[in-house]
Amino acid sequence: MLRIRQAIIVEGKYDKIKLGSLVQAVIIPTHGFRVFADEELLGLIRYYAKTTGILILTDSDRAGFRIRSYLKGAVSEGEVRHIYIPDVFGKERRKEKPSAEGKLGVEGMDPQVLLEAFRRAGVLTEEVPAGEPITKADLYMTGLSGRQSSAENRRALQRELGLPSLMSAAALLEVLNSMMNREEFLQRMESRKAEA
């Protein structure tokens, strides 16, 4: 499995599932055009653009290019790179009929075609800092989940890190793992505890 430093922006949950089987990265679905009205989701995408950079990987149909174009204008700061998949005509396995334009989306692409799209964009040559990942047990141990004050503790940490306030513990875990390794996280939490 390949590790990618940047957050990958995709259209839907099936795209996220497909990519999740190929790469280790933060993968954020826009849920189609919902991103146009979801300020919190857009805030998260902007956050990643400024910190790790984002890779926009949408389908090669009109809807995919509309989402791509919107994000290009909505994300004014940070690194935004585009990954393009080729036009491949066919039908996704889970669908009864082809899309309106007859093209396969990200979820229907052959894994090697997707990896080649990343290579063409120069993404797979970058190094990602190593370290143990942060786990759900670490969130529990540091009071960020499973306790009465966990939601309040998460919101305080999210404010410190400039993250949206309505993230679940699972979403926070994914974001934290893109920002730091377990050792850095535990050091940060120990410092917060000492300051309190």
SULDA-V513751 format. One record per helix or strand. SS is the DSSP state (hx for helix, st for strand). FROM is the first residue (numbers start at 1). TO is the last residue. Records with the same first field share a line. If there is no record, write none. Layout:
SS = FROM-TO + FROM-TO
This chain:
st = 2-3 + 7-10 + 23-24 + 27-29 + 54-56 + 80-82 + 89-89 + 103-103
hx = 13-20 + 32-36 + 39-51 + 62-74 + 106-108 + 111-120 + 136-141 + 150-161 + 169-179 + 182-195
